[in-house]
Amino acid sequence: MTDAEEWSVVFYRDEQGHSPVREFLASLDEDTQQSIGWAIEQLRLRNVQTREPLVRHLESKLWELRRESNTNIYRVIYFFFTGKQIVFVHGFQKKDRKTPRDELAIAHARYAAFIKREGGE
């Protein structure tokens, strides 16, 4: 078994057990879902070695997975966590050049909730 196979993907769940990222992905058309699914698998395989244009560092521990599909731009925000986990906390359709502050605020809040619940940093 190689190191890359040991990395796992985790989708953030809120206190009620809902996964906002899975719900976001389910709301997209099938082609976009497949495109983002492919990108998630590439990230899982390459993990911390993944570079632009597939991913980009945002701020603090947050990164964004970047995809375009049918002329739309999508972002899925994630962070790396203990135990070789990639935790996806927020997904959205990007409409501006810069990542909107409110989208980052959602990701930061979910990151903080995850860390508080799971422990560690």
SVG drawing of the C-alpha trace seen along z (x, -y; Angstrom):
<svg xmlns="http://www.w3.org/2000/svg" viewBox="-30 -40 34 42">
<polyline fill="none" stroke="black" stroke-width="0.4" points="0.0,0.0 1.4,-3.4 1.2,-6.6 -1.3,-8.2 -3.8,-5.4 -3.8,-6.1 -5.3,-9.6 -9.1,-9.8 -11.8,-12.3 -14.1,-13.6 -17.2,-15.7 -17.9,-18.1 -21.2,-17.4 -23.0,-19.9 -24.5,-19.2 -27.7,-17.8 -25.7,-15.4 -26.2,-17.3 -23.3,-17.5 -23.5,-20.9 -20.8,-20.0 -22.5,-16.8 -25.8,-18.7 -24.0,-21.3 -22.5,-18.7 -25.8,-16.9 -27.4,-20.1 -25.1,-20.3 -25.6,-18.8 -24.1,-15.3 -21.2,-16.6 -20.2,-19.1 -20.5,-16.4 -18.2,-14.1 -15.7,-16.9 -15.5,-17.8 -15.5,-14.1 -12.5,-13.6 -10.7,-16.6 -11.4,-15.3 -9.9,-11.9 -6.8,-13.7 -6.5,-15.7 -6.8,-12.4 -4.1,-10.8 -1.7,-13.8 -2.7,-15.3 -0.2,-17.9 1.7,-17.7 -1.3,-19.0 -0.6,-22.4 -2.3,-25.1 -4.4,-25.1 -6.3,-22.3 -5.9,-23.8 -5.0,-27.1 -4.2,-28.2 -6.7,-30.7 -5.7,-31.7 -4.6,-30.1 -5.3,-26.3 -7.9,-26.7 -7.4,-25.6 -9.8,-25.6 -10.3,-22.9 -10.9,-24.7 -13.2,-23.4 -14.9,-24.9 -17.8,-23.2 -20.2,-24.5 -18.7,-28.0 -19.4,-28.1 -16.7,-28.3 -16.9,-26.1 -14.9,-26.0 -14.8,-23.5 -12.9,-24.6 -11.0,-22.1 -8.2,-21.6 -5.8,-18.8 -6.4,-17.1 -4.6,-14.6 -4.5,-11.1 -4.1,-12.0 -7.6,-13.3 -8.8,-15.9 -11.8,-17.6 -14.2,-19.5 -16.1,-22.2 -17.8,-24.4 -18.7,-24.5 -20.1,-27.3 -20.4,-28.7 -17.9,-31.5 -19.2,-34.6 -16.5,-37.2 -12.7,-37.3 -12.0,-37.2 -13.4,-34.6 -16.3,-36.4 -15.6,-37.1 -19.0,-35.5 -18.0,-32.2 -14.7,-32.3 -16.5,-33.1 -18.7,-30.0 -15.6,-27.8 -13.8,-29.3 -16.8,-28.7 -17.1,-25.1 -13.4,-24.6 -13.6,-25.9 -16.6,-23.6 -14.8,-20.6 -11.7,-21.2 -13.7,-21.8 -15.6,-18.6 -12.7,-16.4 -9.9,-18.0 -6.4,-18.8 -5.3,-21.6"/>
</svg>
